[in-house]
Amino acid sequence: MIREVRRRGYRREVAFDEDLAPAALVESPLYREGQQLQPWQRGFLTEVLHHYQRYGYARVLLADEVGLGKTLSLATAALTLCLLTDREDGRRRPVVIFSPATLTTQWQTEMLDKLGLPTARWDTVRKVWLDADERVISPPGRELKTVA
């Protein structure tokens, strides 16, 4: 823990001209462990960025075979888009990823383990948002108010 605090305290900012994915992921557990995105995952991220540049937003559907890294592909795209889409008030725009209810816990775990991204997932039975430790982070159902 102390080593990690020291490492982050002495880091230097490096500008990336072209490849935004490594810049967005440089602090993620994935890159720190020496891993990187596969070529098809980088291709997906490139396609998402093209959609964002062309239309001002990106709405994509990824339907790959099992085990090809859909979670990492979409999570990387979501992280990159969050970094690109600042609002006028300085807050980041939220990113929503839809997946089958049976996979949301797995997605939440992988996003935290591989990218260091804390996420909230919707519990369809209790009608609340849960963090990775199963703690409720929103009021249930009808009490939930929309945030502008």
C-alpha positions as CSV (number, residue, x, y, z in Angstrom):
1,M,0.0,0.0,0.0
2,I,2.8,2.4,0.9
3,R,4.6,1.6,-2.3
4,E,1.5,2.3,-4.3
5,V,1.0,5.7,-2.7
6,R,4.7,6.6,-3.3
7,R,4.5,5.5,-6.9
8,R,1.4,7.6,-7.6
9,G,2.9,10.6,-5.8
10,Y,5.9,10.7,-8.0
11,R,4.3,10.0,-11.4
12,R,4.7,12.3,-14.3
13,E,2.0,13.2,-16.8
14,V,2.9,12.0,-20.4
15,A,0.9,13.2,-23.4
16,F,-0.2,10.7,-26.0
17,D,-0.7,12.0,-29.5
18,E,-2.7,9.1,-31.1
19,D,-3.4,6.1,-29.0
20,L,-5.8,7.1,-26.2
21,A,-6.4,3.6,-24.8
22,P,-3.0,3.2,-23.1
23,A,-3.3,6.7,-21.7
24,A,-6.7,5.9,-20.3
25,L,-5.6,2.6,-18.9
26,V,-2.1,3.4,-17.7
27,E,-3.2,3.3,-14.0
28,S,-5.3,0.1,-14.4
29,P,-4.3,-3.2,-12.9
30,L,-4.4,-4.7,-16.4
31,Y,-1.5,-2.5,-17.7
32,R,0.4,-2.5,-14.5
33,E,0.6,-6.3,-14.7
34,G,2.1,-6.0,-18.1
35,Q,-1.0,-7.1,-20.1
36,Q,-2.6,-5.1,-22.9
37,L,-5.7,-5.1,-25.1
38,Q,-5.8,-7.7,-27.9
39,P,-5.8,-6.4,-31.5
40,W,-9.6,-7.0,-31.9
41,Q,-10.3,-5.1,-28.7
42,R,-8.2,-2.2,-29.9
43,G,-10.1,-2.3,-33.2
44,F,-13.4,-2.1,-31.3
45,L,-12.2,0.9,-29.3
46,T,-11.1,2.6,-32.5
47,E,-14.6,2.0,-34.0
48,V,-16.2,3.5,-30.9
49,L,-14.0,6.5,-31.1
50,H,-14.8,7.0,-34.8
51,H,-18.6,6.9,-33.9
52,Y,-18.0,9.4,-31.2
53,Q,-16.0,11.8,-33.5
54,R,-18.5,11.5,-36.3
55,Y,-21.8,11.7,-34.3
56,G,-20.9,13.2,-31.0
57,Y,-21.9,10.0,-29.1
58,A,-21.4,6.3,-29.5
59,R,-24.1,3.7,-29.2
60,V,-22.6,0.3,-30.0
61,L,-23.6,-3.4,-29.7
62,L,-20.8,-5.9,-29.1
63,A,-21.8,-9.5,-29.7
64,D,-18.6,-11.6,-29.7
65,E,-18.1,-15.2,-28.9
66,V,-17.6,-16.3,-25.3
67,G,-14.1,-15.6,-24.0
68,L,-13.0,-12.9,-26.5
69,G,-13.0,-10.1,-23.9
70,K,-16.3,-8.2,-24.3
71,T,-16.1,-6.9,-20.8
72,L,-12.7,-5.4,-21.3
73,S,-13.5,-4.1,-24.7
74,L,-16.7,-2.3,-23.5
75,A,-15.1,-1.1,-20.3
76,T,-12.1,0.4,-22.1
77,A,-14.5,2.1,-24.5
78,A,-16.6,3.4,-21.6
79,L,-13.6,4.7,-19.7
80,T,-12.2,6.4,-22.8
81,L,-15.5,8.0,-23.6
82,C,-15.9,9.2,-20.0
83,L,-12.5,11.0,-20.3
84,L,-13.6,12.6,-23.6
85,T,-17.1,13.7,-22.6
86,D,-16.8,16.4,-19.9
87,R,-19.9,18.4,-19.2
88,E,-20.0,22.1,-18.9
89,D,-20.1,21.9,-15.1
90,G,-16.9,19.8,-15.0
91,R,-18.6,16.5,-14.2
92,R,-18.2,13.4,-16.3
93,R,-21.2,12.0,-18.2
94,P,-22.3,8.6,-17.0
95,V,-21.9,5.5,-19.2
96,V,-24.5,2.8,-19.2
97,I,-23.6,-0.8,-20.2
98,F,-26.5,-3.2,-20.6
99,S,-25.9,-6.9,-20.1
100,P,-28.0,-9.9,-19.0
101,A,-28.9,-9.8,-15.3
102,T,-27.0,-13.0,-14.8
103,L,-23.7,-11.4,-15.9
104,T,-23.9,-8.1,-14.0
105,T,-22.0,-9.3,-11.0
106,Q,-19.3,-10.8,-13.1
107,W,-19.0,-7.6,-15.1
108,Q,-18.8,-5.5,-12.0
109,T,-16.0,-7.7,-10.6
110,E,-14.0,-7.7,-13.8
111,M,-14.2,-4.0,-14.2
112,L,-12.8,-3.5,-10.8
113,D,-10.2,-6.2,-11.0
114,K,-8.9,-5.5,-14.5
115,L,-9.4,-1.7,-14.8
116,G,-9.7,-0.5,-11.3
117,L,-13.1,1.0,-12.1
118,P,-15.7,1.1,-9.4
119,T,-19.2,0.5,-10.8
120,A,-22.8,0.3,-9.7
121,R,-25.1,-2.5,-10.9
122,W,-28.8,-2.6,-10.8
123,D,-30.3,-5.3,-8.7
124,T,-33.5,-6.3,-10.5
125,V,-35.1,-8.0,-7.5
126,R,-34.4,-5.4,-4.8
127,K,-34.7,-2.5,-7.3
128,V,-31.6,-0.7,-6.0
129,W,-28.1,0.1,-7.2
130,L,-25.3,-2.0,-5.5
131,D,-21.6,-1.4,-5.3
132,A,-19.1,-4.2,-5.7
133,D,-19.4,-5.1,-1.9
134,E,-23.2,-5.6,-2.3
135,R,-23.9,-2.3,-0.4
136,V,-27.0,-0.4,-1.4
137,I,-25.9,3.0,-2.9
138,S,-29.4,4.3,-3.9
139,P,-32.9,4.3,-2.3
140,P,-35.2,1.5,-3.5
141,G,-37.5,1.7,-6.4
142,R,-39.9,4.6,-6.5
143,E,-37.8,6.6,-4.0
144,L,-35.0,6.8,-6.5
145,K,-34.8,10.3,-7.9
146,T,-33.1,11.2,-11.2
147,V,-30.0,13.2,-11.1
148,A,-29.6,15.9,-13.8
